[in-house]
């Protein structure tokens, strides 16, 4: 049996200038690599360039299939001088490599259930290694999926201890991404800073208009015509981190407050799953308080 050709994803960003695309494509061509998909964006306002290349490397000799690890190490070493020449921030990973994800949830389980299902059927390139909650409500669901469930109660007094336990789990499971799937506790500034670019949150898009309890009921009182959700990276500013994905669904006067809540659940699930997918596929690049998503 012929060996399977390994595939990789190269994501990079640097100051905009001539020769970047030529250097990257030439590097790949010289090594017999075949480009499967390429996305690029030159931000003229900021003078910055972004690129994502999905490519296939030459198949290794012999009958055994390759996991691409040796090829990846060689390509990273050989691409280093090009990256240095252009001052690139870059990452090269095997295409389809699963990201180790830890999910966090409180009492509302729709986003948790959606992500677990999408991961189970292979729709998301993730391995959910654990779920953390400040409640016991979803233990049965999570353990049915064969995933460890960690109950970490949180109060104002125990928050530092709870976050220390969370960070211990992040380290012990080798977590690459934390997803707040309707986790209703605010992370401390210290934790948000330490995990910058590695924590994704979801919330309804009625903020800042409808704050506090029952935002969908408040929106119904005002006769809103759209329901939306925003998925973003977590930073020290509450619900104001760099936006990755948003979802909007039209509604009208026939929708009851309960209907708006149901529509909101759908919007939250879709926005969050898109954000997780794009992050794990190497499509999201942070640019200050904004993101570039190379879809």
Buried (B, 14 or more C-beta within 10 A) or exposed (E): EEBBBBBBBBBBBBEBEEEBBEBBBEBBEEBEBEBEEBBBBBBEEEEBBBBBBBBBBEBBEEEEBBEBEEBBEEBBEEBEEBBEEBEBEBEBBBBEBBBBBBBBBBEBBBBBBBBBBBBEEEEBBBBBBBBBBBBEBBBEBBEEBEBBBBEBEBEEEEBEEBBEBBBEBBEEBEBBBBBBBBBBBBBBEEBBEBBBBBBBBBBBBBEEEBEEEEBBBBBBEEEBEBBBBBBBBBBBEEBBBBBBBBBEBEBEEEBEEEBBBBBBBBBBBBBBBBBBBBBBBBBBBBEEEEBBBBE
